[in-house]
Amino acid sequence: MPCDGIDVPNFPNEYPNVIREISSPRRTIGRPRLLTREMVLDAAIEIGMTAISMKRLAEHLGVGTATLYQYVGSRDELLRLAAARQVSSLEMAGTDDLHWSKYIVAFARAIQAQLVEHPQIIVQFIDAGLGPEVELEVAERFLHGMVSRGFDAKEALDIQSHVGALAIAGAVAICRERASRARGRSSASRIQASLAHYGADELPLIREQVENYLADAEMILDRLIAPVIERIARQRGEELPGD
């Protein structure tokens, strides 16, 4: 998803996919299978995880619903595996020469983009449906990149905690704004209408900051992550590179 601000490339998928393959039942003699688990997950992602059902997925693949249960045990398992596949395969490229500050921004934007494109991942994350393997492997990728740029693992993990939280917050803000617009009104217009329900002397501090309160959802991540990067640079006694 394109973002304004610092122009950074994407990362390559350097680490193995988080999905742990579960042994498939042994084939019996007869017609060979036409599908693989990867094909099933790819189709689920293509349809969209918020709209997926086993019946719809079976129709999309041209098979019977019962066939799908040879590859996934339930719709919940399908959602979990598909979400894990998306999160663990962040599409990034050309990061070798990135300064650590641009690396942080690129990584945060990549996570945000995945969550915005597949909001069901956020639900799976809240419900602990992704499993710790996803978090561990994504964190390992980030730590590896930061350690290679001169940070120790403890520093990198502290930064990763901030980056992950901000990326999730940014994704939620964007999804909320898009959902609001899909209902016919932007979040800004809804808030302005709500303020009209209060007396002129009520909520004075919010009224004073209403312009900041109505900040563009698409830019929230960049706005929140900039102070984090500036603080890190001060602590390291470094000057940040230009855009």
Biotite code that builds the C-alpha atoms (Angstrom):
import biotite.structure as struc

atoms = struc.array([
    struc.Atom([0.000, 0.000, 0.000], chain_id="A", res_id=1, res_name="MET", atom_name="CA", element="C"),
    struc.Atom([1.549, 3.344, -0.967], chain_id="A", res_id=2, res_name="PRO", atom_name="CA", element="C"),
    struc.Atom([2.287, 5.790, 1.853], chain_id="A", res_id=3, res_name="CYS", atom_name="CA", element="C"),
    struc.Atom([3.464, 9.382, 1.813], chain_id="A", res_id=4, res_name="ASP", atom_name="CA", element="C"),
    struc.Atom([6.608, 10.404, 3.652], chain_id="A", res_id=5, res_name="GLY", atom_name="CA", element="C"),
    struc.Atom([9.935, 8.618, 3.638], chain_id="A", res_id=6, res_name="ILE", atom_name="CA", element="C"),
    struc.Atom([10.347, 6.667, 0.435], chain_id="A", res_id=7, res_name="ASP", atom_name="CA", element="C"),
    struc.Atom([11.704, 3.235, 1.270], chain_id="A", res_id=8, res_name="VAL", atom_name="CA", element="C"),
    struc.Atom([11.735, -0.063, -0.599], chain_id="A", res_id=9, res_name="PRO", atom_name="CA", element="C"),
    struc.Atom([10.291, -3.361, 0.555], chain_id="A", res_id=10, res_name="ASN", atom_name="CA", element="C"),
    struc.Atom([12.099, -6.183, 2.376], chain_id="A", res_id=11, res_name="PHE", atom_name="CA", element="C"),
    struc.Atom([12.640, -9.694, 1.011], chain_id="A", res_id=12, res_name="PRO", atom_name="CA", element="C"),
    struc.Atom([11.129, -12.612, 2.824], chain_id="A", res_id=13, res_name="ASN", atom_name="CA", element="C"),
    struc.Atom([14.320, -13.793, 4.512], chain_id="A", res_id=14, res_name="GLU", atom_name="CA", element="C"),
    struc.Atom([12.863, -16.288, 6.923], chain_id="A", res_id=15, res_name="TYR", atom_name="CA", element="C"),
    struc.Atom([10.909, -19.507, 6.427], chain_id="A", res_id=16, res_name="PRO", atom_name="CA", element="C"),
    struc.Atom([7.161, -19.425, 6.355], chain_id="A", res_id=17, res_name="ASN", atom_name="CA", element="C"),
    struc.Atom([5.693, -19.700, 9.832], chain_id="A", res_id=18, res_name="VAL", atom_name="CA", element="C"),
    struc.Atom([3.045, -22.198, 8.849], chain_id="A", res_id=19, res_name="ILE", atom_name="CA", element="C"),
    struc.Atom([3.838, -25.583, 10.331], chain_id="A", res_id=20, res_name="ARG", atom_name="CA", element="C"),
    struc.Atom([2.788, -28.242, 7.905], chain_id="A", res_id=21, res_name="GLU", atom_name="CA", element="C"),
    struc.Atom([0.517, -30.893, 9.351], chain_id="A", res_id=22, res_name="ILE", atom_name="CA", element="C"),
    struc.Atom([0.939, -34.313, 7.861], chain_id="A", res_id=23, res_name="SER", atom_name="CA", element="C"),
    struc.Atom([-1.775, -35.046, 5.299], chain_id="A", res_id=24, res_name="SER", atom_name="CA", element="C"),
    struc.Atom([-3.688, -38.301, 5.440], chain_id="A", res_id=25, res_name="PRO", atom_name="CA", element="C"),
    struc.Atom([-2.046, -41.067, 3.419], chain_id="A", res_id=26, res_name="ARG", atom_name="CA", element="C"),
    struc.Atom([-3.390, -41.274, -0.103], chain_id="A", res_id=27, res_name="ARG", atom_name="CA", element="C"),
    struc.Atom([-5.439, -44.216, -1.104], chain_id="A", res_id=28, res_name="THR", atom_name="CA", element="C"),
    struc.Atom([-5.301, -45.850, -4.507], chain_id="A", res_id=29, res_name="ILE", atom_name="CA", element="C"),
    struc.Atom([-7.440, -44.002, -7.013], chain_id="A", res_id=30, res_name="GLY", atom_name="CA", element="C"),
    struc.Atom([-7.781, -40.504, -8.433], chain_id="A", res_id=31, res_name="ARG", atom_name="CA", element="C"),
    struc.Atom([-4.917, -38.225, -7.336], chain_id="A", res_id=32, res_name="PRO", atom_name="CA", element="C"),
    struc.Atom([-5.633, -35.083, -5.378], chain_id="A", res_id=33, res_name="ARG", atom_name="CA", element="C"),
    struc.Atom([-6.125, -31.900, -7.384], chain_id="A", res_id=34, res_name="LEU", atom_name="CA", element="C"),
    struc.Atom([-5.249, -29.467, -4.602], chain_id="A", res_id=35, res_name="LEU", atom_name="CA", element="C"),
    struc.Atom([-2.494, -28.674, -2.144], chain_id="A", res_id=36, res_name="THR", atom_name="CA", element="C"),
    struc.Atom([-2.818, -26.855, 1.162], chain_id="A", res_id=37, res_name="ARG", atom_name="CA", element="C"),
    struc.Atom([-0.951, -23.919, -0.365], chain_id="A", res_id=38, res_name="GLU", atom_name="CA", element="C"),
    struc.Atom([-3.547, -23.669, -3.140], chain_id="A", res_id=39, res_name="MET", atom_name="CA", element="C"),
    struc.Atom([-6.354, -23.690, -0.583], chain_id="A", res_id=40, res_name="VAL", atom_name="CA", element="C"),
    struc.Atom([-4.709, -20.926, 1.477], chain_id="A", res_id=41, res_name="LEU", atom_name="CA", element="C"),
    struc.Atom([-3.918, -18.852, -1.611], chain_id="A", res_id=42, res_name="ASP", atom_name="CA", element="C"),
    struc.Atom([-7.555, -19.081, -2.692], chain_id="A", res_id=43, res_name="ALA", atom_name="CA", element="C"),
    struc.Atom([-8.773, -18.055, 0.766], chain_id="A", res_id=44, res_name="ALA", atom_name="CA", element="C"),
    struc.Atom([-6.502, -15.017, 0.699], chain_id="A", res_id=45, res_name="ILE", atom_name="CA", element="C"),
    struc.Atom([-7.648, -14.148, -2.819], chain_id="A", res_id=46, res_name="GLU", atom_name="CA", element="C"),
    struc.Atom([-11.322, -14.243, -1.793], chain_id="A", res_id=47, res_name="ILE", atom_name="CA", element="C"),
    struc.Atom([-10.633, -12.226, 1.340], chain_id="A", res_id=48, res_name="GLY", atom_name="CA", element="C"),
    struc.Atom([-10.578, -13.582, 4.852], chain_id="A", res_id=49, res_name="MET", atom_name="CA", element="C"),
    struc.Atom([-13.424, -11.390, 6.094], chain_id="A", res_id=50, res_name="THR", atom_name="CA", element="C"),
    struc.Atom([-15.774, -12.859, 3.488], chain_id="A", res_id=51, res_name="ALA", atom_name="CA", element="C"),
    struc.Atom([-14.566, -16.448, 3.438], chain_id="A", res_id=52, res_name="ILE", atom_name="CA", element="C"),
    struc.Atom([-16.728, -19.487, 4.062], chain_id="A", res_id=53, res_name="SER", atom_name="CA", element="C"),
    struc.Atom([-15.951, -23.113, 3.372], chain_id="A", res_id=54, res_name="MET", atom_name="CA", element="C"),
    struc.Atom([-18.817, -23.266, 0.855], chain_id="A", res_id=55, res_name="LYS", atom_name="CA", element="C"),
    struc.Atom([-17.609, -20.186, -1.021], chain_id="A", res_id=56, res_name="ARG", atom_name="CA", element="C"),
    struc.Atom([-14.029, -21.414, -1.017], chain_id="A", res_id=57, res_name="LEU", atom_name="CA", element="C"),
    struc.Atom([-15.085, -24.820, -2.352], chain_id="A", res_id=58, res_name="ALA", atom_name="CA", element="C"),
    struc.Atom([-17.052, -23.179, -5.155], chain_id="A", res_id=59, res_name="GLU", atom_name="CA", element="C"),
    struc.Atom([-14.096, -20.941, -5.977], chain_id="A", res_id=60, res_name="HIS", atom_name="CA", element="C"),
    struc.Atom([-11.809, -23.963, -6.247], chain_id="A", res_id=61, res_name="LEU", atom_name="CA", element="C"),
    struc.Atom([-14.374, -26.092, -8.064], chain_id="A", res_id=62, res_name="GLY", atom_name="CA", element="C"),
    struc.Atom([-14.439, -28.852, -5.479], chain_id="A", res_id=63, res_name="VAL", atom_name="CA", element="C"),
    struc.Atom([-16.874, -30.167, -2.919], chain_id="A", res_id=64, res_name="GLY", atom_name="CA", element="C"),
    struc.Atom([-16.852, -28.713, 0.582], chain_id="A", res_id=65, res_name="THR", atom_name="CA", element="C"),
    struc.Atom([-15.875, -32.104, 2.014], chain_id="A", res_id=66, res_name="ALA", atom_name="CA", element="C"),
    struc.Atom([-12.683, -32.013, -0.055], chain_id="A", res_id=67, res_name="THR", atom_name="CA", element="C"),
    struc.Atom([-11.471, -28.909, 1.784], chain_id="A", res_id=68, res_name="LEU", atom_name="CA", element="C"),
    struc.Atom([-11.536, -30.739, 5.092], chain_id="A", res_id=69, res_name="TYR", atom_name="CA", element="C"),
    struc.Atom([-8.725, -32.958, 3.812], chain_id="A", res_id=70, res_name="GLN", atom_name="CA", element="C"),
    struc.Atom([-6.501, -29.850, 3.998], chain_id="A", res_id=71, res_name="TYR", atom_name="CA", element="C"),
    struc.Atom([-7.896, -27.800, 6.899], chain_id="A", res_id=72, res_name="VAL", atom_name="CA", element="C"),
    struc.Atom([-9.905, -29.013, 9.856], chain_id="A", res_id=73, res_name="GLY", atom_name="CA", element="C"),
    struc.Atom([-12.282, -26.056, 10.106], chain_id="A", res_id=74, res_name="SER", atom_name="CA", element="C"),
    struc.Atom([-12.957, -22.507, 8.999], chain_id="A", res_id=75, res_name="ARG", atom_name="CA", element="C"),
    struc.Atom([-11.137, -21.258, 12.120], chain_id="A", res_id=76, res_name="ASP", atom_name="CA", element="C"),
    struc.Atom([-8.048, -23.249, 11.193], chain_id="A", res_id=77, res_name="GLU", atom_name="CA", element="C"),
    struc.Atom([-8.282, -21.936, 7.633], chain_id="A", res_id=78, res_name="LEU", atom_name="CA", element="C"),
    struc.Atom([-8.378, -18.344, 8.890], chain_id="A", res_id=79, res_name="LEU", atom_name="CA", element="C"),
    struc.Atom([-5.496, -18.942, 11.280], chain_id="A", res_id=80, res_name="ARG", atom_name="CA", element="C"),
    struc.Atom([-3.264, -20.512, 8.630], chain_id="A", res_id=81, res_name="LEU", atom_name="CA", element="C"),
    struc.Atom([-4.135, -17.912, 5.998], chain_id="A", res_id=82, res_name="ALA", atom_name="CA", element="C"),
    struc.Atom([-3.493, -15.055, 8.423], chain_id="A", res_id=83, res_name="ALA", atom_name="CA", element="C"),
    struc.Atom([-0.189, -16.586, 9.505], chain_id="A", res_id=84, res_name="ALA", atom_name="CA", element="C"),
    struc.Atom([0.807, -16.994, 5.855], chain_id="A", res_id=85, res_name="ARG", atom_name="CA", element="C"),
    struc.Atom([0.179, -13.311, 5.201], chain_id="A", res_id=86, res_name="GLN", atom_name="CA", element="C"),
    struc.Atom([1.901, -11.956, 8.294], chain_id="A", res_id=87, res_name="VAL", atom_name="CA", element="C"),
    struc.Atom([4.981, -14.139, 7.925], chain_id="A", res_id=88, res_name="SER", atom_name="CA", element="C"),
    struc.Atom([5.472, -13.361, 4.244], chain_id="A", res_id=89, res_name="SER", atom_name="CA", element="C"),
    struc.Atom([5.872, -9.586, 4.309], chain_id="A", res_id=90, res_name="LEU", atom_name="CA", element="C"),
    struc.Atom([6.790, -8.540, 0.805], chain_id="A", res_id=91, res_name="GLU", atom_name="CA", element="C"),
    struc.Atom([9.940, -6.460, 1.074], chain_id="A", res_id=92, res_name="MET", atom_name="CA", element="C"),
    struc.Atom([13.012, -6.052, -1.084], chain_id="A", res_id=93, res_name="ALA", atom_name="CA", element="C"),
    struc.Atom([16.296, -4.169, -1.279], chain_id="A", res_id=94, res_name="GLY", atom_name="CA", element="C"),
    struc.Atom([17.035, -3.373, 2.364], chain_id="A", res_id=95, res_name="THR", atom_name="CA", element="C"),
    struc.Atom([20.765, -4.043, 2.548], chain_id="A", res_id=96, res_name="ASP", atom_name="CA", element="C"),
    struc.Atom([21.776, -0.388, 2.247], chain_id="A", res_id=97, res_name="ASP", atom_name="CA", element="C"),
    struc.Atom([18.958, 1.135, 4.282], chain_id="A", res_id=98, res_name="LEU", atom_name="CA", element="C"),
    struc.Atom([19.837, 3.288, 7.281], chain_id="A", res_id=99, res_name="HIS", atom_name="CA", element="C"),
    struc.Atom([18.331, 1.888, 10.490], chain_id="A", res_id=100, res_name="TRP", atom_name="CA", element="C"),
    struc.Atom([15.775, 4.719, 10.651], chain_id="A", res_id=101, res_name="SER", atom_name="CA", element="C"),
    struc.Atom([14.443, 3.921, 7.181], chain_id="A", res_id=102, res_name="LYS", atom_name="CA", element="C"),
    struc.Atom([14.510, 0.211, 7.994], chain_id="A", res_id=103, res_name="TYR", atom_name="CA", element="C"),
    struc.Atom([12.231, 0.832, 10.990], chain_id="A", res_id=104, res_name="ILE", atom_name="CA", element="C"),
    struc.Atom([9.787, 2.839, 8.890], chain_id="A", res_id=105, res_name="VAL", atom_name="CA", element="C"),
    struc.Atom([9.800, 0.272, 6.081], chain_id="A", res_id=106, res_name="ALA", atom_name="CA", element="C"),
    struc.Atom([9.155, -2.613, 8.456], chain_id="A", res_id=107, res_name="PHE", atom_name="CA", element="C"),
    struc.Atom([6.324, -0.779, 10.228], chain_id="A", res_id=108, res_name="ALA", atom_name="CA", element="C"),
    struc.Atom([4.694, 0.169, 6.930], chain_id="A", res_id=109, res_name="ARG", atom_name="CA", element="C"),
    struc.Atom([4.943, -3.387, 5.645], chain_id="A", res_id=110, res_name="ALA", atom_name="CA", element="C"),
    struc.Atom([3.148, -4.742, 8.710], chain_id="A", res_id=111, res_name="ILE", atom_name="CA", element="C"),
    struc.Atom([0.521, -2.001, 8.512], chain_id="A", res_id=112, res_name="GLN", atom_name="CA", element="C"),
    struc.Atom([-0.066, -2.687, 4.820], chain_id="A", res_id=113, res_name="ALA", atom_name="CA", element="C"),
    struc.Atom([-0.652, -6.393, 5.458], chain_id="A", res_id=114, res_name="GLN", atom_name="CA", element="C"),
    struc.Atom([-3.113, -5.669, 8.255], chain_id="A", res_id=115, res_name="LEU", atom_name="CA", element="C"),
    struc.Atom([-5.010, -3.091, 6.207], chain_id="A", res_id=116, res_name="VAL", atom_name="CA", element="C"),
    struc.Atom([-5.244, -5.425, 3.231], chain_id="A", res_id=117, res_name="GLU", atom_name="CA", element="C"),
    struc.Atom([-6.351, -8.328, 5.441], chain_id="A", res_id=118, res_name="HIS", atom_name="CA", element="C"),
    struc.Atom([-8.195, -6.901, 8.495], chain_id="A", res_id=119, res_name="PRO", atom_name="CA", element="C"),
    struc.Atom([-9.088, -10.418, 9.646], chain_id="A", res_id=120, res_name="GLN", atom_name="CA", element="C"),
    struc.Atom([-5.463, -10.744, 10.753], chain_id="A", res_id=121, res_name="ILE", atom_name="CA", element="C"),
    struc.Atom([-6.149, -8.088, 13.398], chain_id="A", res_id=122, res_name="ILE", atom_name="CA", element="C"),
    struc.Atom([-9.065, -10.134, 14.698], chain_id="A", res_id=123, res_name="VAL", atom_name="CA", element="C"),
    struc.Atom([-6.902, -13.269, 14.733], chain_id="A", res_id=124, res_name="GLN", atom_name="CA", element="C"),
    struc.Atom([-4.183, -11.355, 16.614], chain_id="A", res_id=125, res_name="PHE", atom_name="CA", element="C"),
    struc.Atom([-6.619, -10.088, 19.258], chain_id="A", res_id=126, res_name="ILE", atom_name="CA", element="C"),
    struc.Atom([-8.087, -13.568, 19.643], chain_id="A", res_id=127, res_name="ASP", atom_name="CA", element="C"),
    struc.Atom([-4.592, -15.110, 19.954], chain_id="A", res_id=128, res_name="ALA", atom_name="CA", element="C"),
    struc.Atom([-5.475, -17.166, 16.904], chain_id="A", res_id=129, res_name="GLY", atom_name="CA", element="C"),
    struc.Atom([-2.197, -16.674, 15.042], chain_id="A", res_id=130, res_name="LEU", atom_name="CA", element="C"),
    struc.Atom([-0.099, -18.509, 17.586], chain_id="A", res_id=131, res_name="GLY", atom_name="CA", element="C"),
    struc.Atom([3.212, -17.294, 19.043], chain_id="A", res_id=132, res_name="PRO", atom_name="CA", element="C"),
    struc.Atom([5.196, -18.643, 16.083], chain_id="A", res_id=133, res_name="GLU", atom_name="CA", element="C"),
    struc.Atom([4.062, -15.742, 13.905], chain_id="A", res_id=134, res_name="VAL", atom_name="CA", element="C"),
    struc.Atom([5.120, -13.106, 16.443], chain_id="A", res_id=135, res_name="GLU", atom_name="CA", element="C"),
    struc.Atom([8.424, -14.860, 17.079], chain_id="A", res_id=136, res_name="LEU", atom_name="CA", element="C"),
    struc.Atom([9.411, -15.114, 13.426], chain_id="A", res_id=137, res_name="GLU", atom_name="CA", element="C"),
    struc.Atom([8.372, -11.553, 12.560], chain_id="A", res_id=138, res_name="VAL", atom_name="CA", element="C"),
    struc.Atom([10.263, -10.265, 15.594], chain_id="A", res_id=139, res_name="ALA", atom_name="CA", element="C"),
    struc.Atom([13.315, -12.339, 14.640], chain_id="A", res_id=140, res_name="GLU", atom_name="CA", element="C"),
    struc.Atom([13.353, -10.752, 11.185], chain_id="A", res_id=141, res_name="ARG", atom_name="CA", element="C"),
    struc.Atom([13.269, -7.280, 12.684], chain_id="A", res_id=142, res_name="PHE", atom_name="CA", element="C"),
    struc.Atom([15.914, -8.038, 15.313], chain_id="A", res_id=143, res_name="LEU", atom_name="CA", element="C"),
    struc.Atom([18.199, -9.545, 12.687], chain_id="A", res_id=144, res_name="HIS", atom_name="CA", element="C"),
    struc.Atom([17.944, -6.371, 10.608], chain_id="A", res_id=145, res_name="GLY", atom_name="CA", element="C"),
    struc.Atom([18.602, -4.064, 13.555], chain_id="A", res_id=146, res_name="MET", atom_name="CA", element="C"),
    struc.Atom([21.491, -6.101, 14.986], chain_id="A", res_id=147, res_name="VAL", atom_name="CA", element="C"),
    struc.Atom([23.142, -6.029, 11.563], chain_id="A", res_id=148, res_name="SER", atom_name="CA", element="C"),
    struc.Atom([22.894, -2.223, 11.789], chain_id="A", res_id=149, res_name="ARG", atom_name="CA", element="C"),
    struc.Atom([24.763, -1.945, 15.077], chain_id="A", res_id=150, res_name="GLY", atom_name="CA", element="C"),
    struc.Atom([22.043, -2.417, 17.711], chain_id="A", res_id=151, res_name="PHE", atom_name="CA", element="C"),
    struc.Atom([22.179, -5.082, 20.369], chain_id="A", res_id=152, res_name="ASP", atom_name="CA", element="C"),
    struc.Atom([19.322, -7.560, 20.604], chain_id="A", res_id=153, res_name="ALA", atom_name="CA", element="C"),
    struc.Atom([17.813, -5.968, 23.743], chain_id="A", res_id=154, res_name="LYS", atom_name="CA", element="C"),
    struc.Atom([17.678, -2.523, 22.110], chain_id="A", res_id=155, res_name="GLU", atom_name="CA", element="C"),
    struc.Atom([16.230, -4.020, 18.955], chain_id="A", res_id=156, res_name="ALA", atom_name="CA", element="C"),
    struc.Atom([13.521, -5.888, 20.875], chain_id="A", res_id=157, res_name="LEU", atom_name="CA", element="C"),
    struc.Atom([12.486, -2.720, 22.709], chain_id="A", res_id=158, res_name="ASP", atom_name="CA", element="C"),
    struc.Atom([12.205, -0.904, 19.368], chain_id="A", res_id=159, res_name="ILE", atom_name="CA", element="C"),
    struc.Atom([10.287, -3.818, 17.849], chain_id="A", res_id=160, res_name="GLN", atom_name="CA", element="C"),
    struc.Atom([7.689, -3.591, 20.629], chain_id="A", res_id=161, res_name="SER", atom_name="CA", element="C"),
    struc.Atom([7.077, 0.065, 19.782], chain_id="A", res_id=162, res_name="HIS", atom_name="CA", element="C"),
    struc.Atom([7.085, -0.519, 16.026], chain_id="A", res_id=163, res_name="VAL", atom_name="CA", element="C"),
    struc.Atom([4.641, -3.425, 16.225], chain_id="A", res_id=164, res_name="GLY", atom_name="CA", element="C"),
    struc.Atom([2.205, -1.512, 18.431], chain_id="A", res_id=165, res_name="ALA", atom_name="CA", element="C"),
    struc.Atom([2.312, 1.554, 16.186], chain_id="A", res_id=166, res_name="LEU", atom_name="CA", element="C"),
    struc.Atom([1.819, -0.511, 13.025], chain_id="A", res_id=167, res_name="ALA", atom_name="CA", element="C"),
    struc.Atom([-1.254, -2.185, 14.527], chain_id="A", res_id=168, res_name="ILE", atom_name="CA", element="C"),
    struc.Atom([-2.618, 1.185, 15.712], chain_id="A", res_id=169, res_name="ALA", atom_name="CA", element="C"),
    struc.Atom([-2.085, 2.694, 12.269], chain_id="A", res_id=170, res_name="GLY", atom_name="CA", element="C"),
    struc.Atom([-3.806, -0.236, 10.573], chain_id="A", res_id=171, res_name="ALA", atom_name="CA", element="C"),
    struc.Atom([-6.809, -0.032, 12.901], chain_id="A", res_id=172, res_name="VAL", atom_name="CA", element="C"),
    struc.Atom([-7.128, 3.723, 12.227], chain_id="A", res_id=173, res_name="ALA", atom_name="CA", element="C"),
    struc.Atom([-7.054, 3.204, 8.459], chain_id="A", res_id=174, res_name="ILE", atom_name="CA", element="C"),
    struc.Atom([-9.530, 0.311, 8.565], chain_id="A", res_id=175, res_name="CYS", atom_name="CA", element="C"),
    struc.Atom([-11.856, 2.347, 10.771], chain_id="A", res_id=176, res_name="ARG", atom_name="CA", element="C"),
    struc.Atom([-11.681, 5.333, 8.435], chain_id="A", res_id=177, res_name="GLU", atom_name="CA", element="C"),
    struc.Atom([-12.376, 3.193, 5.365], chain_id="A", res_id=178, res_name="ARG", atom_name="CA", element="C"),
    struc.Atom([-15.295, 1.510, 7.100], chain_id="A", res_id=179, res_name="ALA", atom_name="CA", element="C"),
    struc.Atom([-16.687, 4.913, 8.051], chain_id="A", res_id=180, res_name="SER", atom_name="CA", element="C"),
    struc.Atom([-16.412, 6.175, 4.471], chain_id="A", res_id=181, res_name="ARG", atom_name="CA", element="C"),
    struc.Atom([-18.058, 2.999, 3.206], chain_id="A", res_id=182, res_name="ALA", atom_name="CA", element="C"),
    struc.Atom([-21.057, 3.987, 5.347], chain_id="A", res_id=183, res_name="ARG", atom_name="CA", element="C"),
    struc.Atom([-21.145, 7.364, 3.623], chain_id="A", res_id=184, res_name="GLY", atom_name="CA", element="C"),
    struc.Atom([-19.300, 9.659, 6.049], chain_id="A", res_id=185, res_name="ARG", atom_name="CA", element="C"),
    struc.Atom([-15.672, 10.227, 6.960], chain_id="A", res_id=186, res_name="SER", atom_name="CA", element="C"),
    struc.Atom([-14.539, 9.976, 10.572], chain_id="A", res_id=187, res_name="SER", atom_name="CA", element="C"),
    struc.Atom([-13.867, 13.730, 10.530], chain_id="A", res_id=188, res_name="ALA", atom_name="CA", element="C"),
    struc.Atom([-17.437, 14.574, 9.532], chain_id="A", res_id=189, res_name="SER", atom_name="CA", element="C"),
    struc.Atom([-18.822, 12.168, 12.138], chain_id="A", res_id=190, res_name="ARG", atom_name="CA", element="C"),
    struc.Atom([-16.713, 13.774, 14.869], chain_id="A", res_id=191, res_name="ILE", atom_name="CA", element="C"),
    struc.Atom([-17.669, 17.280, 13.798], chain_id="A", res_id=192, res_name="GLN", atom_name="CA", element="C"),
    struc.Atom([-21.335, 16.271, 13.879], chain_id="A", res_id=193, res_name="ALA", atom_name="CA", element="C"),
    struc.Atom([-20.869, 14.756, 17.331], chain_id="A", res_id=194, res_name="SER", atom_name="CA", element="C"),
    struc.Atom([-19.234, 17.935, 18.662], chain_id="A", res_id=195, res_name="LEU", atom_name="CA", element="C"),
    struc.Atom([-22.322, 19.859, 17.606], chain_id="A", res_id=196, res_name="ALA", atom_name="CA", element="C"),
    struc.Atom([-24.302, 17.872, 20.186], chain_id="A", res_id=197, res_name="HIS", atom_name="CA", element="C"),
    struc.Atom([-22.269, 19.472, 22.996], chain_id="A", res_id=198, res_name="TYR", atom_name="CA", element="C"),
    struc.Atom([-22.550, 23.001, 24.305], chain_id="A", res_id=199, res_name="GLY", atom_name="CA", element="C"),
    struc.Atom([-20.005, 25.559, 23.104], chain_id="A", res_id=200, res_name="ALA", atom_name="CA", element="C"),
    struc.Atom([-18.306, 25.482, 26.525], chain_id="A", res_id=201, res_name="ASP", atom_name="CA", element="C"),
    struc.Atom([-18.081, 21.680, 26.665], chain_id="A", res_id=202, res_name="GLU", atom_name="CA", element="C"),
    struc.Atom([-15.004, 19.649, 25.618], chain_id="A", res_id=203, res_name="LEU", atom_name="CA", element="C"),
    struc.Atom([-12.845, 22.798, 25.382], chain_id="A", res_id=204, res_name="PRO", atom_name="CA", element="C"),
    struc.Atom([-9.540, 20.935, 25.121], chain_id="A", res_id=205, res_name="LEU", atom_name="CA", element="C"),
    struc.Atom([-10.759, 18.664, 22.337], chain_id="A", res_id=206, res_name="ILE", atom_name="CA", element="C"),
    struc.Atom([-12.127, 21.695, 20.465], chain_id="A", res_id=207, res_name="ARG", atom_name="CA", element="C"),
    struc.Atom([-8.747, 23.377, 20.837], chain_id="A", res_id=208, res_name="GLU", atom_name="CA", element="C"),
    struc.Atom([-7.012, 20.314, 19.353], chain_id="A", res_id=209, res_name="GLN", atom_name="CA", element="C"),
    struc.Atom([-9.718, 19.251, 16.931], chain_id="A", res_id=210, res_name="VAL", atom_name="CA", element="C"),
    struc.Atom([-7.490, 19.713, 13.878], chain_id="A", res_id=211, res_name="GLU", atom_name="CA", element="C"),
    struc.Atom([-4.878, 17.345, 15.313], chain_id="A", res_id=212, res_name="ASN", atom_name="CA", element="C"),
    struc.Atom([-7.614, 14.991, 16.511], chain_id="A", res_id=213, res_name="TYR", atom_name="CA", element="C"),
    struc.Atom([-8.859, 14.721, 12.938], chain_id="A", res_id=214, res_name="LEU", atom_name="CA", element="C"),
    struc.Atom([-5.432, 13.870, 11.505], chain_id="A", res_id=215, res_name="ALA", atom_name="CA", element="C"),
    struc.Atom([-5.383, 11.812, 8.311], chain_id="A", res_id=216, res_name="ASP", atom_name="CA", element="C"),
    struc.Atom([-5.583, 8.139, 9.267], chain_id="A", res_id=217, res_name="ALA", atom_name="CA", element="C"),
    struc.Atom([-3.248, 7.204, 6.405], chain_id="A", res_id=218, res_name="GLU", atom_name="CA", element="C"),
    struc.Atom([-0.501, 9.325, 7.995], chain_id="A", res_id=219, res_name="MET", atom_name="CA", element="C"),
    struc.Atom([-0.923, 8.313, 11.638], chain_id="A", res_id=220, res_name="ILE", atom_name="CA", element="C"),
    struc.Atom([1.867, 5.725, 11.533], chain_id="A", res_id=221, res_name="LEU", atom_name="CA", element="C"),
    struc.Atom([4.420, 8.151, 10.110], chain_id="A", res_id=222, res_name="ASP", atom_name="CA", element="C"),
    struc.Atom([3.372, 10.819, 12.604], chain_id="A", res_id=223, res_name="ARG", atom_name="CA", element="C"),
    struc.Atom([3.684, 8.478, 15.591], chain_id="A", res_id=224, res_name="LEU", atom_name="CA", element="C"),
    struc.Atom([6.876, 6.730, 14.554], chain_id="A", res_id=225, res_name="ILE", atom_name="CA", element="C"),
    struc.Atom([8.871, 9.905, 13.838], chain_id="A", res_id=226, res_name="ALA", atom_name="CA", element="C"),
    struc.Atom([9.366, 10.814, 17.554], chain_id="A", res_id=227, res_name="PRO", atom_name="CA", element="C"),
    struc.Atom([10.448, 7.232, 18.291], chain_id="A", res_id=228, res_name="VAL", atom_name="CA", element="C"),
    struc.Atom([13.142, 7.412, 15.620], chain_id="A", res_id=229, res_name="ILE", atom_name="CA", element="C"),
    struc.Atom([14.245, 10.870, 16.772], chain_id="A", res_id=230, res_name="GLU", atom_name="CA", element="C"),
    struc.Atom([14.566, 9.632, 20.372], chain_id="A", res_id=231, res_name="ARG", atom_name="CA", element="C"),
    struc.Atom([16.674, 6.668, 19.269], chain_id="A", res_id=232, res_name="ILE", atom_name="CA", element="C"),
    struc.Atom([18.947, 8.952, 17.246], chain_id="A", res_id=233, res_name="ALA", atom_name="CA", element="C"),
    struc.Atom([19.433, 11.282, 20.247], chain_id="A", res_id=234, res_name="ARG", atom_name="CA", element="C"),
    struc.Atom([20.277, 8.355, 22.507], chain_id="A", res_id=235, res_name="GLN", atom_name="CA", element="C"),
    struc.Atom([22.848, 7.139, 19.995], chain_id="A", res_id=236, res_name="ARG", atom_name="CA", element="C"),
    struc.Atom([24.242, 10.631, 19.400], chain_id="A", res_id=237, res_name="GLY", atom_name="CA", element="C"),
    struc.Atom([23.518, 10.349, 15.677], chain_id="A", res_id=238, res_name="GLU", atom_name="CA", element="C"),
    struc.Atom([22.093, 12.657, 13.066], chain_id="A", res_id=239, res_name="GLU", atom_name="CA", element="C"),
    struc.Atom([19.338, 11.242, 10.923], chain_id="A", res_id=240, res_name="LEU", atom_name="CA", element="C"),
    struc.Atom([19.885, 11.125, 7.155], chain_id="A", res_id=241, res_name="PRO", atom_name="CA", element="C"),
    struc.Atom([17.808, 13.310, 4.864], chain_id="A", res_id=242, res_name="GLY", atom_name="CA", element="C"),
    struc.Atom([14.820, 11.947, 2.983], chain_id="A", res_id=243, res_name="ASP", atom_name="CA", element="C"),
])
